[in-house]
Amino acid sequence: MQAHRLVILGEEHHQSEHRAFGARVLPLLKRAGITHLALETSDQARLDQAIQARAVTPATDGWFTAEPQRAALLRAAIALDLPIVAFDMDEADFAWMEEHPDDQASTGSGAWPSTSSSASSSRSPLPAS
């Protein structure tokens, strides 16, 4: 893992076992060198509050943390002192997708362009190492 700048552990929203798996492997990934956990959410302030309070409640991440597996993933990251970073699509990202239906990341043709200066909506690919 040392040779990689980004490790992606994907999950499907309707598959809670994916988040349970993430919570179980997070300690292994931390030992292997990961430095942050990024979650698909738009509310960094709530995540920061949970980190400061070292507590996850249903208010932490909206309806996501009402799900025990999502809450467990957040608690695992907090216990490991991993910074948790929010990322999500914004209005400009959705507009770009509507304007470019044949050129989306899911086609394998590349990453979404950065459409705002916000770190939470950047879709720029990482530079080659």
N, C-alpha and C positions, 0 to 999 in steps of 0.2 A: 504494500500500500504506500510505501514511502515514495515511490516513483509517480504517484498520481496526485493531482491537485484537487480532484473532486471525486467523491464516491456517492453514487445515487442509490438509495434503497427506496424503490418505488412502492406505492400502495394504492389499492383501489378503495374508493370511499365506502363501497358496500361490503368490503371484506375486512372486518375488524381484526381478524387473525393476522393480517399483515402488520397492523400497528402493535399487536401483542408480540409478534416476532421481532419487530424493531426494538421494543423495550428490552427483550431478552438479549439481543446481540449488541446493544449499545455499549455495554461495558467492554466487550471484546473489541469493538471498533475504536473505542477510546484508547485502549491499550495499544492498538495498532497505529494510532496516530491521528485520528480525526480530531478536529478542534472546535467544530460548531455543529449544531443541529438546525437545519432549516425546515420550517413547516409551512404548508400551504394555508396561510391565513393572512389577513390584511391588518391585524391589530397588534402591532409591535408593543404598544403601551401596556396592553393586558399581559403579554408574555413577560415584559420587564417587571411588572408588579408581582407576578408569580415567582419569578427568580428572586426578587428582593425579599418577598415574604417566605420563600422556600415552601410554598403551598400551592396546590392546584385545586381549584374549585370550579363548579359549573360556570361561574362568571369569568374564569380565566380566558377561555377561548370560545365563548359562545356555546352553541349546542355541541361543538366538537368534544369538549371536556365532560359533557354529560355522559359520553360513551366511556366506559371504564378503561378500554384499551388505549384510547387517545390520552386520557388522563395519566395512565401508567407510563406511556412513552414520555410525556412531559416530566413526570416525577423522576423517571430514570435519568433524564438529561440534567435535571436540577441536582439530583444526588451526586452526579458525576462532575458537577460544576462546569458543564458545557454551556457556552452561550447559545441561546435559542434565537434564531433569526426568522422573522416573518417575511414571507414572499407571497405574492399573489398577482393576478392579472388586474390591470386597471382599465378604465374606460378607453384609453388610447390603444391598449392591447386588443380589446374586443373590436374596436373600430378597424384596426389593421387586419384582424382575422376576417372580418366581413368584406373588406376591400380586396383581400388576397386569398380567396378560398383554396386555390390550387398551390399555394406556396407556404403552407403552414409547417411547423416543426414536425408534426406527426407524419408528414410525407417522407421524412428523412432527408429533406433538401437543405436543412440548416436550422439555425435557431431564429426565434423571433427577434426582430430588431429592437433596440432600445428605443422606447417611444417617450420616455420622460427622464428627468434627472433623478427621480426617486430610486433608491437602491431596491425597494420592494418590487419594482416593476421592470427592472432591467432584464432584457432577454439576450444580451450580447454574449456570444460564446467566449470562453476563456481563451487567452492567447496561447498559441502553441509553445510548449516548453522547449 
